[in-house]
């Protein structure tokens, strides 16, 4: 996500101040913020990875690679890339990792909104393609309902087989 601070109006600054970690907003607020983020951003990139690549490389490594690829798409000469939590592998631009960045940086919070809304929309579409796992309800989080659906139906093609969670230990995957 790339913002041009000189081009952002006072009105836009007001709603930008409402940005926070996407998990701190309810779905309706995230959906309301999403088009505003897109309209205010100079560049936005969304990168996704397949379940197979996550299982092969691990979630953390895969996430950092996807983030580096997204930053390569939006970064411009002379910019400082802010990332939430962990520095990404070198991608040719200066970066600063900020712990809890989505709670302290509007740019990181905006990226968090775009990522969460995009993922939730994907999960709602996945619900129609893979009925029975209730993806639209839990949007991939390990809720009791999610675990119950796996216990009933087994895993879907969207489930990561490498996922290690004490919540899943009771399930025969």
N, C-alpha and C positions, 0 to 999 in steps of 0.2 A: 504494500500500500504506500503510495507516495502522495503527500499533500504539498501543495504550493502555498506556503503560509501567507505570502503577499496577496494571493488571489482569494483568500477566505474572507468573507464579509463578516461584519459584526453579528449579523443575524445567525450566520452559520456557526460562529463561535459559541453562541448561546446553546445551540443544540449539541455541539461537540462537547461541551462541558458535561452533558448527560452521559457521555460514553463511559463505560466501565467494563470490567471483565464480563464477557458475554454470559457467563453462568450466573452473574448477579442480576441479570435482566430476565423477565419472563419472556415467553415466546412472542407475545403480541408486541412488546416493546422492541425486541430484536428485529422483528419484521418491519416495524415502523422506522427504526434507525437504518436498516439496510439500504433502502434507496437513497437516503440522505448521504450515507457514507459513499455510495457509488457516485452520486452527483458531485460531491465535494473533492473526491480523490482525482489526482492527475493521472494515476495509473493504478490498476488493480490486477493481481494475478492470483488465480486459484490453481493449485496443483494437487492432484490426488494420486494415491498409490493403491495398487491392488492388494488383496488379501495375500496372494502368493508372494509378492515382494516383501510384505511386512513379515510373513512367516519365515522367509529366507534370510532377511537381513536384520530382523528385530525392529520393534516399534521405534525406539529412540533413534537409531541410525537412520531409519527410513524417514522419520519426521524431520530430522535435521537436513537430510538430502533434499526433501521436498521444499523445505523452507529456503534453502540456498537457491534452489531453482526458481522459486517465486521471487526472491529478492533480485536475482539476476535479471528477471523480466521487468522489474519496476525501477531498479536503481539507476541513477544518472550520475555522470561525473560530478565530483565534489559533494555528493550527498553522504550523510551518515546514516547507516541502516541500524535501526533499533530493533532488537529481537527480544522476545520474552524468555527469560530464564537462562538459556544456554547459547553460547556462541556457536555459529554454524561453521562448517568447514570453509576454508578460504574460498571466496568466490570473486575476488578482485575488487571489492569495495570495502571501505572502512565500516566497521560495525561496532556496536556496543550492546552487550547483553545486559538486560535489566531484570533483576529478580522481581517478580510480581509486576512486570511491565504493563500487563493489561489493566492493572488497577491504577497506574501512575502516568501512562503515556496515552494521549488521545490516538496517536497513530497505531500503537499496538492494540489498544482497545477496539479501534475501528477494524483492524485486521481480524481480531477475535470475533467480532460481530459477523463479518463476511464469512469467516470459516464456519462458525456455528450455524448460521442460517443455511449456508450451502450444504453442510453435512445433514442437518435436520430435513431439508427438502429431499436430499438423496434417500434418506432413511424412510421418508413417507412414500416415495416412489417404490422403494424396495419392498415395502409392505404390500403393495399391490402385486408385485412379481413373486413374492415369497410369502403367501398368506399363512397364518398360523403362528408366526414368530412375533407378531405384534410390534414390528419395528417402528411403526408410526407412534406408538405409545411410549416406548422406552428409548427410542432413537439410538440404540446400541449400547446404552449404559447397563451395567450389571445390576439390574433391579431384581427383586424377587419374582416379578412377572416374567422377566427375560429368562431367568434360570428355569422357571416352571415350563416355559415354552420349549426350551432346549430339552428338558427332561421328557416332555411329551413327544416332541418331533425329532429329536437329535439336532445335529448342527445343520445349518444351511450353507450354501456356497459362500455366503458373506462372513461366516464366522472364522476368526483366526484360530487355527489349531495350536499355535504357539502361545496363546494367551495364558498367562499363569496368574491365577487369582485364587485366594482361599475360598472365595464364594463359589468357584467352579469345581473345587476339589471333590465335592460329593457327587458330581455328575460323571457318568461314564461317557466320555466323548470319543 
